[in-house]
Every structure is written in structure tokens, then in C-alpha cells.
Amino acid sequence: MKATSKKSYIIGAVIVVLALVMAMYSFKSTLTAYVSVSEAKVSPRAVQVAGVVVKGSERYDLESNKLMFTLREDGGDEMAVEYDGSKPANFDDATKVVSVGKYNTKRSLFVASELLIKCPTKYEGRVKGE
């Protein structure tokens, strides 16, 4: 092999490795971890917190287009959540809500940029063979 051919292979390998490292870094930075309420309150990054909506705690303000509710996780810890957006159509039927966002310590509430609503499936009985 010629020396220039070896250099081309080395340069190509370096470019491939750099591309893989950059892809892994950008993928890792887009991941949002699931955490508990207590962890969400101290996390500097955006996180996901799963729980149930405390009955009677939800308020939707049409003028500001904000949904407020209290989220209770399985362990019993609670936190106020503010979602800037329209109330999801299936919110009242939710069995579980995942709030994605960051905790605002000055306002003592979790500011959600996204809500993922988990509802009971209409096919649940069929899957279980009922």
C-alpha cells in the first residue's frame, strides 16, 4: 500500500469515530430522565415525573391558557405543576400523567413543557381474555 492510501484510511477512520462520538453526545443530551418529586425539585436539568393528578386540584385558565394541578407520585410526594398549553382532551380520564419540564424553586412549582397522558385502554378486557 502507498503511504497516501494509509493516510486516507486513517483520516476516514478518525472522521467516522468523531461522527459517532458527536451522535452519542447529542442523543444523550436529548434524553430526559424519569425522577421522583424530590429529585425533580433539585435537578438543574429538564426531567420527567410520573404520577396521578390529585382529584379536585386541576384548574384551567382560558385567558392565560395554563393548566395547573397537583401531581402525586407513587411514594406519596406531591408537587404543583403548571402547564402552558391547552388542556389535553383525555386529561380527565388519565390514570397516570408524565410531566416533562423543570422545577422552578422561586415559584415552588414544576413548569411542564409537555404532558404525556396515560389512559386506560379500551381493549384492556379483550387482552385479558374477558
N, C-alpha and C positions, 0 to 999 in steps of 0.2 A: 504494500500500500504506500501511496505517496504521503508525504507529510501534510500537504494541504487537505487531503482526504480525511486524515485523522483529526485535523483541526475542525473540519466541518462537522464530523460526528460529535466531537466534544462540545462544540457550540450548540448544536442541536439538542444534545442531552441536557445541557445547562438551561436552555430555554424551556424544555419540557418540564424539568424539575421546578423552575421558577413559576411556571404556569400552574402546576399542581399545588404548590405552596400558597399561591395567591387564591386559588379556588377554595382550598380548605379554610383559609383565613376568612374569606368573605362568607362562606357557608356558616362557619362557627359564629360570626358576628351577627347573623340574622336569626339565630336560634333564640327563642325566648323560653327560659326555664320555668317549670312549674315550681312554685314555692308555697310555704304556709303564709298565713296572715302576718305572723310576727316577722318572718323573713322579708316579706314584701315591704314592711314598714321601714326597714333599714337598708334595703337594696338600692344602690345608685343607678342600676340598670332597669330597663323595662322587663317585667316578669309577667307570669300568668298565675292567677289564683283561682282555684275552683271551689265552689260551694253552692249553697242554696240561698235563695232570696228569703229573708225573714218576712213572714206574712204581715201585710199591712205597712211595710216600710217603704214601698215604692211610691215615688211621686214623679210625675212627668209634667214639665213646664213647657207648654206650647210656644210661649213667646220666646224663650231662650233656646228651645229645642234641646233640653237637657233632661236626662233620666237620672234620678237619684234613688238609691236603695241601699239596704244593709245586706252584706254578704256574710253568711256563716259557714265556716268550713267544717269538715267532719269532726275535728277536735273541739269545736265549740267556740273558737275565737271568732270575733266579728270585726268588720270594718265598714265604714261608709264608702260607697262607690258613686262616682259621678261619671256619667257617660254623655259626651257631647255628640248627640245624634238622635235620630228618631227612634222611638221605642220599637224594638223588633216585634213583628206580628205575633210570634209564638212565645213571647216573653211570659205571658200569664200562665202558659201551660208547662213552663220549664221545670224539669226535675233537677237540673243542675245548670249552673251558669259558670262560664270561664271568663274572667275579666282579664284583659291584656292591657297593661299600662304601667304607670309608675305612681308610687305613693308620694303625696305632697304633704310634707311634715308641717309646713306653715298653716295649711288649711285642715290638717288632720283627716284627710280622705284620700282614697285611691282614685286617680284620674285615669279612667279607662279610655283607650283609643279604639278598642274593639271588644265586642261581646260575642261569645260563642254560646249559643243556646242549645242545651241538650234536652230533648223532649222524649216522652215515652213513645215507642214505635207502635204504629197501628198494626204491625204484623207480629207483635210480640207473642200473642196467643197461638198463632199458626206455627211459629218457630218451635214453641214448646210442645206442640202436638195437641193442643187443647181444641 
